[in-house]
Amino acid sequence: MDWKFSADRPVYQQIVSIIRAGILTGELPPGEKIPSVRDLAAEAQVNPNTMQRALTELEREGLLVSGGTSGRTVTRQEQILAQMRQDALQELARQCAEKFRVFGLSPGEAARLLQNLEEEKEDV
């Protein structure tokens, strides 16, 4: 995982986002055991308490499952994973719509531009 942090928001929130992205992209597949808090903290070069806070948040969201002494794994519940993907896509759509609005385009006009890109790709 790419542990790059910025000063614009708390580090634990950035860790949550990084791990969420790892789950979303399949870098951390369903059922995979994740490294220990200490190992992840060392890899990310953060305080173990910060990593613990992030992992606890991911557990609260249902993305990670605690196995007690056997550690944490990525959830296998497809409903939770599907909802996470849908939420990420919704946020991406909002961000894109905001950027298109800067150029004076409505979401419908933006959709037509994206559709044209798809059609160009099919023609190649």
DOVO-551962 format. One record per residue: residue number from 1; residue in three letters; x, y, z of N, C-alpha, C in turn. Coordinates in pm, whole numbers, plus 32768, in hexadecimal, padded with zeros to 4 digits. Layout:
BEGIN
<pt n="NUM" res="ala" n_xx="X" n_yy="Y" n_zz="Z" ca_xx="X" ca_yy="Y" ca_zz="Z" c_xx="X" c_yy="Y" c_zz="Z"/>
...
This chain:
BEGIN
<pt n="1" res="met" n_xx="8054" n_yy="7F8A" n_zz="8000" ca_xx="8000" ca_yy="8000" ca_zz="8000" c_xx="8058" c_yy="807C" c_zz="8000"/>
<pt n="2" res="asp" n_xx="8022" n_yy="80E3" n_zz="7FC7" ca_xx="806B" ca_yy="8160" ca_zz="7FBA" c_xx="804A" c_yy="81BA" c_zz="8032"/>
<pt n="3" res="trp" n_xx="80A5" n_yy="81C0" n_zz="8090" ca_xx="8090" ca_yy="820A" ca_zz="810D" c_xx="80C3" c_yy="8299" c_zz="8100"/>
<pt n="4" res="lys" n_xx="807E" n_yy="82EB" n_zz="80B3" ca_xx="80A2" ca_yy="8378" ca_zz="80A8" c_xx="8037" c_yy="83CA" c_zz="80EE"/>
<pt n="5" res="phe" n_xx="8062" n_yy="841E" n_zz="814A" ca_xx="8004" ca_yy="846D" ca_zz="8199" c_xx="8015" c_yy="8501" c_zz="817D"/>
<pt n="6" res="ser" n_xx="7FA6" n_yy="8549" n_zz="8189" ca_xx="7FA9" ca_yy="85DA" ca_zz="8179" c_xx="7F7B" c_yy="861B" c_zz="81FB"/>
<pt n="7" res="ala" n_xx="7F88" n_yy="869C" n_zz="8204" ca_xx="7F65" ca_yy="86E4" ca_zz="827E" c_xx="7ED5" c_yy="8715" c_zz="827E"/>
<pt n="8" res="asp" n_xx="7E87" n_yy="86F3" n_zz="8215" ca_xx="7E00" ca_yy="872B" ca_zz="8209" c_xx="7D96" c_yy="86E7" c_zz="825F"/>
<pt n="9" res="arg" n_xx="7DB3" n_yy="8670" n_zz="8294" ca_xx="7D55" ca_yy="862A" ca_zz="82ED" c_xx="7DA1" c_yy="85C8" c_zz="8344"/>
<pt n="10" res="pro" n_xx="7D61" n_yy="8597" n_zz="83AE" ca_xx="7DA7" ca_yy="853E" ca_zz="840C" c_xx="7DDF" c_yy="84C1" c_zz="83C7"/>
<pt n="11" res="val" n_xx="7E52" n_yy="8494" n_zz="83F7" ca_xx="7E97" ca_yy="8422" ca_zz="83BC" c_xx="7E41" c_yy="83A4" c_zz="83C3"/>
<pt n="12" res="tyr" n_xx="7DFB" n_yy="838F" n_zz="8434" ca_xx="7DAB" ca_yy="8314" ca_zz="843E" c_xx="7D3F" c_yy="830F" c_zz="83D2"/>
<pt n="13" res="gln" n_xx="7D05" n_yy="8384" n_zz="83AE" ca_xx="7CA1" ca_yy="8387" ca_zz="8344" c_xx="7CDF" c_yy="8366" c_zz="82BD"/>
<pt n="14" res="gln" n_xx="7D5A" n_yy="8393" n_zz="82A8" ca_xx="7DA0" ca_yy="8374" ca_zz="822C" c_xx="7DC1" c_yy="82DF" c_zz="8225"/>
<pt n="15" res="ile" n_xx="7DE4" n_yy="82A4" n_zz="8297" ca_xx="7DFF" ca_yy="8213" ca_zz="829C" c_xx="7D7F" c_yy="81C7" c_zz="8279"/>
<pt n="16" res="val" n_xx="7D0E" n_yy="81F0" n_zz="82B2" ca_xx="7C8E" ca_yy="81B0" ca_zz="8293" c_xx="7C76" c_yy="81B5" c_zz="81FC"/>
<pt n="17" res="ser" n_xx="7C8D" n_yy="8229" n_zz="81BF" ca_xx="7C78" ca_yy="8237" ca_zz="812E" c_xx="7CD5" c_yy="81DE" c_zz="80DD"/>
<pt n="18" res="ile" n_xx="7D52" n_yy="81D4" n_zz="8107" ca_xx="7DB5" ca_yy="8182" ca_zz="80C0" c_xx="7D8E" c_yy="80ED" c_zz="80C6"/>
<pt n="19" res="ile" n_xx="7D68" n_yy="80BF" n_zz="813D" ca_xx="7D43" ca_yy="8032" ca_zz="814C" c_xx="7CBF" c_yy="8017" c_zz="8102"/>
<pt n="20" res="arg" n_xx="7C61" n_yy="8074" n_zz="810B" ca_xx="7BE3" ca_yy="8067" ca_zz="80C1" c_xx="7C00" c_yy="8058" c_zz="802B"/>
<pt n="21" res="ala" n_xx="7C58" n_yy="80AB" n_zz="7FF8" ca_xx="7C7D" ca_yy="80A4" ca_zz="7F6A" c_xx="7CBD" c_yy="801D" c_zz="7F4A"/>
<pt n="22" res="gly" n_xx="7D0F" n_yy="7FEA" n_zz="7FA5" ca_xx="7D4C" ca_yy="7F66" ca_zz="7F91" c_xx="7CE4" c_yy="7EF9" c_zz="7F88"/>
<pt n="23" res="ile" n_xx="7C7B" n_yy="7F04" n_zz="7FD7" ca_xx="7C0D" ca_yy="7EA3" ca_zz="7FD2" c_xx="7BBF" c_yy="7EB3" c_zz="7F4F"/>
<pt n="24" res="leu" n_xx="7BA3" n_yy="7F30" n_zz="7F2C" ca_xx="7B56" ca_yy="7F4D" ca_zz="7EB3" c_xx="7B9A" c_yy="7F1C" c_zz="7E35"/>
<pt n="25" res="thr" n_xx="7C1F" n_yy="7F2C" n_zz="7E2D" ca_xx="7C69" ca_yy="7F03" ca_zz="7DB6" c_xx="7C8E" c_yy="7E6F" c_zz="7DB4"/>
<pt n="26" res="gly" n_xx="7C75" n_yy="7E2A" n_zz="7E22" ca_xx="7C97" ca_yy="7D9C" ca_zz="7E29" c_xx="7D24" c_yy="7D82" c_zz="7E5A"/>
<pt n="27" res="glu" n_xx="7D6E" n_yy="7DEC" n_zz="7E79" ca_xx="7DF3" ca_yy="7DD9" ca_zz="7EB2" c_xx="7DE8" c_yy="7D8C" c_zz="7F36"/>
<pt n="28" res="leu" n_xx="7D7A" n_yy="7DA3" n_zz="7F7D" ca_xx="7D58" ca_yy="7D58" ca_zz="7FF7" c_xx="7CD5" c_yy="7D0E" c_zz="7FDB"/>
<pt n="29" res="pro" n_xx="7CDC" n_yy="7C93" n_zz="7FA7" ca_xx="7C62" ca_yy="7C4B" ca_zz="7F81" c_xx="7C11" c_yy="7C1B" c_zz="7FF9"/>
<pt n="30" res="pro" n_xx="7B91" n_yy="7BFD" n_zz="7FE4" ca_xx="7B3C" ca_yy="7BCA" ca_zz="8050" c_xx="7B7A" c_yy="7B50" c_zz="8093"/>
<pt n="31" res="gly" n_xx="7B76" n_yy="7B50" n_zz="8119" ca_xx="7BAC" ca_yy="7AE0" ca_zz="8165" c_xx="7C40" c_yy="7AE7" c_zz="8182"/>
<pt n="32" res="glu" n_xx="7C86" n_yy="7B45" n_zz="8144" ca_xx="7D17" ca_yy="7B4C" ca_zz="815A" c_xx="7D36" c_yy="7B82" c_zz="81E5"/>
<pt n="33" res="lys" n_xx="7D96" n_yy="7B40" n_zz="8224" ca_xx="7DC5" ca_yy="7B6E" ca_zz="82A7" c_xx="7E1F" c_yy="7BE6" c_zz="8291"/>
<pt n="34" res="ile" n_xx="7E09" n_yy="7C4F" n_zz="82E0" ca_xx="7E5E" ca_yy="7CC4" ca_zz="82D3" c_xx="7ECC" c_yy="7CBE" c_zz="833D"/>
<pt n="35" res="pro" n_xx="7F3D" n_yy="7D00" n_zz="8325" ca_xx="7FA9" ca_yy="7CFE" ca_zz="8388" c_xx="7F7C" c_yy="7D38" c_zz="840E"/>
<pt n="36" res="ser" n_xx="7FCC" n_yy="7D1E" n_zz="8474" ca_xx="7FAD" ca_yy="7D50" ca_zz="84FA" c_xx="7FB6" c_yy="7DE8" c_zz="84FF"/>
<pt n="37" res="val" n_xx="7F7C" n_yy="7E20" n_zz="8567" ca_xx="7F80" ca_yy="7EB1" ca_zz="857C" c_xx="8010" c_yy="7EE1" c_zz="857C"/>
<pt n="38" res="arg" n_xx="8065" n_yy="7E9D" n_zz="85C5" ca_xx="80F3" ca_yy="7EC6" ca_zz="85CE" c_xx="8138" c_yy="7EBF" c_zz="8547"/>
<pt n="39" res="asp" n_xx="811F" n_yy="7E55" n_zz="84FC" ca_xx="815E" ca_yy="7E47" ca_zz="8479" c_xx="812E" c_yy="7EB4" c_zz="8418"/>
<pt n="40" res="leu" n_xx="80AC" n_yy="7ECC" n_zz="8416" ca_xx="8076" ca_yy="7F35" ca_zz="83BF" c_xx="80A9" c_yy="7FBE" c_zz="83E9"/>
<pt n="41" res="ala" n_xx="80AD" n_yy="7FD7" n_zz="846C" ca_xx="80DE" ca_yy="8058" ca_zz="849D" c_xx="816F" c_yy="806D" c_zz="8475"/>
<pt n="42" res="ala" n_xx="81C1" n_yy="8005" n_zz="8480" ca_xx="824D" ca_yy="8010" ca_zz="8459" c_xx="8259" c_yy="8029" c_zz="83C2"/>
<pt n="43" res="glu" n_xx="820A" n_yy="7FE3" n_zz="8374" ca_xx="820C" ca_yy="7FF4" ca_zz="82E2" c_xx="81E3" c_yy="8082" c_zz="82BB"/>
<pt n="44" res="ala" n_xx="817B" n_yy="80B6" n_zz="82FD" ca_xx="8148" ca_yy="813B" ca_zz="82DE" c_xx="8195" c_yy="81AA" c_zz="8326"/>
<pt n="45" res="gln" n_xx="81EA" n_yy="8183" n_zz="8382" ca_xx="8238" ca_yy="81E0" ca_zz="83D3" c_xx="81DE" c_yy="823E" c_zz="8423"/>
<pt n="46" res="val" n_xx="817D" n_yy="8201" n_zz="8469" ca_xx="8124" ca_yy="824C" ca_zz="84C0" c_xx="8123" c_yy="8209" c_zz="8549"/>
<pt n="47" res="asn" n_xx="80EC" n_yy="824F" n_zz="85AA" ca_xx="80DD" ca_yy="821A" ca_zz="8631" c_xx="807A" c_yy="81A5" c_zz="862E"/>
<pt n="48" res="pro" n_xx="8096" n_yy="8137" n_zz="8675" ca_xx="8037" ca_yy="80C7" ca_zz="8678" c_xx="7FAB" c_yy="80EF" c_zz="86A6"/>
<pt n="49" res="asn" n_xx="7FA0" n_yy="8152" n_zz="86FF" ca_xx="7F1C" ca_yy="817F" ca_zz="872C" c_xx="7ECD" c_yy="81BD" c_zz="86B8"/>
<pt n="50" res="thr" n_xx="7F12" n_yy="8203" n_zz="865F" ca_xx="7ED1" ca_yy="823E" ca_zz="85EA" c_xx="7E9E" c_yy="81D0" c_zz="858E"/>
<pt n="51" res="met" n_xx="7EF0" n_yy="816A" n_zz="8578" ca_xx="7EC6" ca_yy="80FA" ca_zz="8524" c_xx="7E52" c_yy="80B0" c_zz="8563"/>
<pt n="52" res="gln" n_xx="7E59" n_yy="809B" n_zz="85E6" ca_xx="7DEC" ca_yy="8056" ca_zz="862E" c_xx="7D69" c_yy="80A2" c_zz="861C"/>
<pt n="53" res="arg" n_xx="7D6F" n_yy="8125" n_zz="8627" ca_xx="7CF7" ca_yy="8177" ca_zz="8617" c_xx="7CBB" c_yy="8165" c_zz="858B"/>
<pt n="54" res="ala" n_xx="7D10" n_yy="8163" n_zz="8525" ca_xx="7CE2" ca_yy="8151" ca_zz="849B" c_xx="7CA3" c_yy="80C7" c_zz="8489"/>
<pt n="55" res="leu" n_xx="7CE4" n_yy="8060" n_zz="84BB" ca_xx="7CB0" ca_yy="7FD8" ca_zz="84AB" c_xx="7C2E" c_yy="7FC5" c_zz="84F8"/>
<pt n="56" res="thr" n_xx="7C23" n_yy="8003" n_zz="856B" ca_xx="7BA6" ca_yy="7FFD" ca_zz="85B7" c_xx="7B34" c_yy="803E" c_zz="8569"/>
<pt n="57" res="glu" n_xx="7B51" n_yy="80AD" n_zz="8527" ca_xx="7AEC" ca_yy="80F0" ca_zz="84D3" c_xx="7AC1" c_yy="8095" c_zz="8461"/>
<pt n="58" res="leu" n_xx="7B1F" n_yy="8051" n_zz="8421" ca_xx="7AFE" ca_yy="7FF6" ca_zz="83B4" c_xx="7AAD" c_yy="7F7E" c_zz="83E6"/>
<pt n="59" res="glu" n_xx="7AC8" n_yy="7F52" n_zz="845F" ca_xx="7A77" ca_yy="7EE7" ca_zz="849C" c_xx="79E9" c_yy="7F19" c_zz="84B5"/>
<pt n="60" res="arg" n_xx="79DE" n_yy="7F93" n_zz="84E8" ca_xx="795B" ca_yy="7FCE" ca_zz="8503" c_xx="7908" c_yy="7FD6" c_zz="8483"/>
<pt n="61" res="glu" n_xx="794B" n_yy="7FF4" n_zz="8413" ca_xx="7908" ca_yy="7FFB" ca_zz="8391" c_xx="78E6" c_yy="7F71" c_zz="8359"/>
<pt n="62" res="gly" n_xx="7920" n_yy="7F09" n_zz="8392" ca_xx="7907" ca_yy="7E82" ca_zz="8363" c_xx="7966" c_yy="7E52" c_zz="82F8"/>
<pt n="63" res="leu" n_xx="79CA" n_yy="7EA3" n_zz="82D4" ca_xx="7A29" ca_yy="7E7B" ca_zz="826B" c_xx="7A92" c_yy="7E1A" c_zz="829E"/>
<pt n="64" res="leu" n_xx="7AB4" n_yy="7E25" n_zz="831D" ca_xx="7B12" ca_yy="7DC7" ca_zz="835B" c_xx="7AC8" c_yy="7D7B" c_zz="83C8"/>
<pt n="65" res="val" n_xx="7AF1" n_yy="7CFE" n_zz="83DA" ca_xx="7AB5" ca_yy="7CA8" ca_zz="843F" c_xx="7B24" c_yy="7C7C" c_zz="849D"/>
<pt n="66" res="ser" n_xx="7B0B" n_yy="7C8D" n_zz="851F" ca_xx="7B6F" ca_yy="7C66" ca_zz="8582" c_xx="7B5E" c_yy="7BD2" c_zz="85A2"/>
<pt n="67" res="gly" n_xx="7BCE" n_yy="7B8C" n_zz="859F" ca_xx="7BCD" ca_yy="7AFE" ca_zz="85BF" c_xx="7C07" c_yy="7AE2" c_zz="8647"/>
<pt n="68" res="gly" n_xx="7C04" n_yy="7B47" n_zz="869E" ca_xx="7C3D" ca_yy="7B37" ca_zz="8724" c_xx="7CD3" c_yy="7B2A" c_zz="871C"/>
<pt n="69" res="thr" n_xx="7D08" n_yy="7ABB" n_zz="8750" ca_xx="7D98" ca_yy="7AA8" ca_zz="8750" c_xx="7DD0" c_yy="7A86" c_zz="86C6"/>
<pt n="70" res="ser" n_xx="7D79" n_yy="7A64" n_zz="8667" ca_xx="7DAA" ca_yy="7A41" ca_zz="85E1" c_xx="7DB5" c_yy="7ABA" c_zz="8586"/>
<pt n="71" res="gly" n_xx="7D95" n_yy="7B31" n_zz="85B8" ca_xx="7DA5" ca_yy="7BAB" ca_zz="856A" c_xx="7D29" c_yy="7BD1" c_zz="851C"/>
<pt n="72" res="arg" n_xx="7D3B" n_yy="7C30" n_zz="84C4" ca_xx="7CCC" ca_yy="7C65" ca_zz="8475" c_xx="7CD3" c_yy="7C32" c_zz="83E5"/>
<pt n="73" res="thr" n_xx="7C5B" n_yy="7C26" n_zz="83A9" ca_xx="7C53" ca_yy="7C02" ca_zz="831C" c_xx="7BF2" c_yy="7C62" c_zz="82D7"/>
<pt n="74" res="val" n_xx="7BFD" n_yy="7C68" n_zz="8253" ca_xx="7BA0" ca_yy="7CB5" ca_zz="8203" c_xx="7B1C" c_yy="7C69" c_zz="8200"/>
<pt n="75" res="thr" n_xx="7AAE" n_yy="7CB0" n_zz="820F" ca_xx="7A2B" ca_yy="7C6E" ca_zz="8211" c_xx="7A13" c_yy="7C1F" c_zz="8191"/>
<pt n="76" res="arg" n_xx="79C6" n_yy="7BB6" n_zz="819E" ca_xx="799B" ca_yy="7B66" ca_zz="812A" c_xx="790B" c_yy="7B88" c_zz="8104"/>
<pt n="77" res="gln" n_xx="78CC" n_yy="7BE2" n_zz="8150" ca_xx="7840" ca_yy="7C03" ca_zz="8138" c_xx="7834" c_yy="7C5A" c_zz="80BB"/>
<pt n="78" res="glu" n_xx="7800" n_yy="7C1E" n_zz="8051" ca_xx="77F7" ca_yy="7C61" ca_zz="7FD0" c_xx="779F" c_yy="7CDD" c_zz="7FD6"/>
<pt n="79" res="gln" n_xx="7739" n_yy="7CDC" n_zz="802A" ca_xx="76E0" ca_yy="7D50" ca_zz="8035" c_xx="772D" c_yy="7DCA" c_zz="8067"/>
<pt n="80" res="ile" n_xx="7784" n_yy="7DB9" n_zz="80C9" ca_xx="77D4" ca_yy="7E27" ca_zz="80FD" c_xx="7836" c_yy="7E57" c_zz="8093"/>
<pt n="81" res="leu" n_xx="7877" n_yy="7DFA" n_zz="804F" ca_xx="78D7" ca_yy="7E1E" ca_zz="7FE6" c_xx="7892" c_yy="7E64" c_zz="7F71"/>
<pt n="82" res="ala" n_xx="781C" n_yy="7E36" n_zz="7F4B" ca_xx="77D1" ca_yy="7E74" ca_zz="7EDD" c_xx="77A8" c_yy="7F02" c_zz="7F04"/>
<pt n="83" res="gln" n_xx="777E" n_yy="7F15" n_zz="7F81" ca_xx="7758" ca_yy="7F9A" ca_zz="7FAF" c_xx="77D1" c_yy="7FF8" c_zz="7FB1"/>
<pt n="84" res="met" n_xx="7845" n_yy="7FC3" n_zz="7FD9" ca_xx="78BF" ca_yy="8014" ca_zz="7FDA" c_xx="78E1" c_yy="8040" c_zz="7F4C"/>
<pt n="85" res="arg" n_xx="78D7" n_yy="7FE5" n_zz="7EEC" ca_xx="78F3" ca_yy="8008" ca_zz="7E61" c_xx="7891" c_yy="8071" c_zz="7E2E"/>
<pt n="86" res="gln" n_xx="7811" n_yy="8060" n_zz="7E4E" ca_xx="77AB" ca_yy="80BF" ca_zz="7E23" c_xx="77C6" c_yy="8149" c_zz="7E5F"/>
<pt n="87" res="asp" n_xx="77E9" n_yy="814E" n_zz="7EDE" ca_xx="7807" ca_yy="81CE" ca_zz="7F20" c_xx="787E" c_yy="8212" c_zz="7EDE"/>
<pt n="88" res="ala" n_xx="78E5" n_yy="81C4" n_zz="7EBE" ca_xx="795D" ca_yy="81FC" ca_zz="7E7D" c_xx="793A" c_yy="8232" c_zz="7DF3"/>
<pt n="89" res="leu" n_xx="78E9" n_yy="81EA" n_zz="7DA8" ca_xx="78C1" ca_yy="8218" ca_zz="7D23" c_xx="786A" c_yy="8296" c_zz="7D2B"/>
<pt n="90" res="gln" n_xx="7812" n_yy="829C" n_zz="7D8E" ca_xx="77BF" ca_yy="8313" ca_zz="7DA1" c_xx="7816" c_yy="838D" c_zz="7DBE"/>
<pt n="91" res="glu" n_xx="7879" n_yy="837C" n_zz="7E14" ca_xx="78D3" ca_yy="83EA" ca_zz="7E36" c_xx="7923" c_yy="8415" c_zz="7DBB"/>
<pt n="92" res="leu" n_xx="7953" n_yy="83B6" n_zz="7D6E" ca_xx="799B" ca_yy="83D6" ca_zz="7CF3" c_xx="7942" c_yy="8423" c_zz="7C92"/>
<pt n="93" res="ala" n_xx="78C5" n_yy="83F9" n_zz="7C86" ca_xx="7867" ca_yy="843F" ca_zz="7C2E" c_xx="7850" c_yy="84CF" c_zz="7C5D"/>
<pt n="94" res="arg" n_xx="7844" n_yy="84E2" n_zz="7CE2" ca_xx="7833" ca_yy="856A" ca_zz="7D18" c_xx="78AB" c_yy="85C1" c_zz="7CF7"/>
<pt n="95" res="gln" n_xx="7923" n_yy="858A" n_zz="7D0A" ca_xx="799D" ca_yy="85D6" ca_zz="7CEE" c_xx="79A6" c_yy="85FB" c_zz="7C5A"/>
<pt n="96" res="cys" n_xx="7985" n_yy="859B" n_zz="7C04" ca_xx="7989" ca_yy="85B6" ca_zz="7B73" c_xx="7922" c_yy="8620" c_zz="7B4E"/>
<pt n="97" res="ala" n_xx="78AA" n_yy="8616" n_zz="7B85" ca_xx="7842" ca_yy="8678" ca_zz="7B67" c_xx="786D" c_yy="8704" c_zz="7B8F"/>
<pt n="98" res="glu" n_xx="78AE" n_yy="8710" n_zz="7C03" ca_xx="78DF" ca_yy="8792" ca_zz="7C2F" c_xx="7947" c_yy="87CA" c_zz="7BCE"/>
<pt n="99" res="lys" n_xx="799D" n_yy="8776" n_zz="7B9C" ca_xx="7A04" ca_yy="87A3" ca_zz="7B3E" c_xx="79C7" c_yy="87CB" c_zz="7AB8"/>
<pt n="100" res="phe" n_xx="7962" n_yy="8781" n_zz="7A8B" ca_xx="791F" ca_yy="87A5" ca_zz="7A0E" c_xx="78D3" c_yy="882A" c_zz="7A1C"/>
<pt n="101" res="arg" n_xx="789A" n_yy="8841" n_zz="7A94" ca_xx="7851" ca_yy="88BE" ca_zz="7AAB" c_xx="78AC" c_yy="8938" c_zz="7A9E"/>
<pt n="102" res="val" n_xx="792C" n_yy="8928" n_zz="7AC0" ca_xx="798C" ca_yy="8995" ca_zz="7AB1" c_xx="798F" c_yy="89C5" c_zz="7A20"/>
<pt n="103" res="phe" n_xx="797B" n_yy="8969" n_zz="79C3" ca_xx="797B" ca_yy="8989" ca_zz="7935" c_xx="78EF" c_yy="89A7" c_zz="7900"/>
<pt n="104" res="gly" n_xx="788E" n_yy="89B0" n_zz="795C" ca_xx="7807" ca_yy="89D3" ca_zz="7935" c_xx="77B6" c_yy="895F" c_zz="78FD"/>
<pt n="105" res="leu" n_xx="77E2" n_yy="88E4" n_zz="7914" ca_xx="779B" ca_yy="886F" ca_zz="78E0" c_xx="773F" c_yy="8834" c_zz="794A"/>
<pt n="106" res="ser" n_xx="76CA" n_yy="880D" n_zz="791F" ca_xx="766D" ca_yy="87C8" ca_zz="7979" c_xx="7698" c_yy="8735" c_zz="7983"/>
<pt n="107" res="pro" n_xx="7665" n_yy="86EE" n_zz="79E8" ca_xx="7683" ca_yy="865E" ca_zz="79EF" c_xx="7659" c_yy="8613" c_zz="7971"/>
<pt n="108" res="gly" n_xx="75EA" n_yy="863B" n_zz="7932" ca_xx="75BD" ca_yy="85F9" ca_zz="78B6" c_xx="7621" c_yy="860E" c_zz="7845"/>
<pt n="109" res="glu" n_xx="7653" n_yy="868A" n_zz="7839" ca_xx="76B7" ca_yy="86A6" ca_zz="77D2" c_xx="7739" c_yy="8659" c_zz="77ED"/>
<pt n="110" res="ala" n_xx="775D" n_yy="8651" n_zz="786B" ca_xx="77D5" ca_yy="8605" ca_zz="7892" c_xx="77C3" c_yy="8571" c_zz="786F"/>
<pt n="111" res="ala" n_xx="774B" n_yy="853D" n_zz="7889" ca_xx="772F" ca_yy="84B0" ca_zz="7869" c_xx="773D" c_yy="8496" c_zz="77D4"/>
<pt n="112" res="arg" n_xx="770F" n_yy="84F6" n_zz="7783" ca_xx="771C" ca_yy="84E5" ca_zz="76F1" c_xx="77B0" c_yy="84E3" c_zz="76C7"/>
<pt n="113" res="leu" n_xx="7802" n_yy="853A" n_zz="7706" ca_xx="7891" ca_yy="8538" ca_zz="76E8" c_xx="78D0" c_yy="84B2" c_zz="770C"/>
<pt n="114" res="leu" n_xx="78AB" n_yy="847E" n_zz="777E" ca_xx="78E0" ca_yy="83FC" ca_zz="77A8" c_xx="78B0" c_yy="838D" c_zz="774B"/>
<pt n="115" res="gln" n_xx="7834" n_yy="8395" n_zz="7722" ca_xx="77FF" ca_yy="8331" ca_zz="76C4" c_xx="784C" c_yy="8336" c_zz="7641"/>
<pt n="116" res="asn" n_xx="786C" n_yy="83B0" n_zz="7612" ca_xx="78B9" ca_yy="83BE" ca_zz="7597" c_xx="7942" c_yy="837C" c_zz="75A5"/>
<pt n="117" res="leu" n_xx="797F" n_yy="8388" n_zz="7619" ca_xx="7A01" ca_yy="8346" ca_zz="7630" c_xx="79F2" c_yy="82AE" c_zz="7625"/>
<pt n="118" res="glu" n_xx="7988" n_yy="8279" n_zz="765A" ca_xx="796E" ca_yy="81E9" ca_zz="7653" c_xx="795C" c_yy="81BF" c_zz="75C1"/>
<pt n="119" res="glu" n_xx="7910" n_yy="820E" n_zz="7575" ca_xx="78F9" ca_yy="81EC" ca_zz="74E9" c_xx="797B" c_yy="81F4" c_zz="7498"/>
<pt n="120" res="glu" n_xx="79D1" n_yy="8257" n_zz="74B5" ca_xx="7A52" ca_yy="8262" ca_zz="7472" c_xx="7AA6" c_yy="81E6" c_zz="748F"/>
<pt n="121" res="lys" n_xx="7AA2" n_yy="81B9" n_zz="750A" ca_xx="7AEF" ca_yy="8143" ca_zz="7533" c_xx="7ABF" c_yy="80C7" c_zz="74E6"/>
<pt n="122" res="glu" n_xx="7A3C" n_yy="80BB" n_zz="74D4" ca_xx="7A05" ca_yy="8049" ca_zz="748B" c_xx="7A29" c_yy="804C" c_zz="73F8"/>
<pt n="123" res="asp" n_xx="7A39" n_yy="80C4" n_zz="73C0" ca_xx="7A5A" ca_yy="80D1" ca_zz="7333" c_xx="7AEC" c_yy="80AB" c_zz="7315"/>
<pt n="124" res="val" n_xx="7B3E" n_yy="80AE" n_zz="737B" ca_xx="7BCE" ca_yy="8094" ca_zz="7364" c_xx="7BEB" c_yy="8002" c_zz="7359"/>
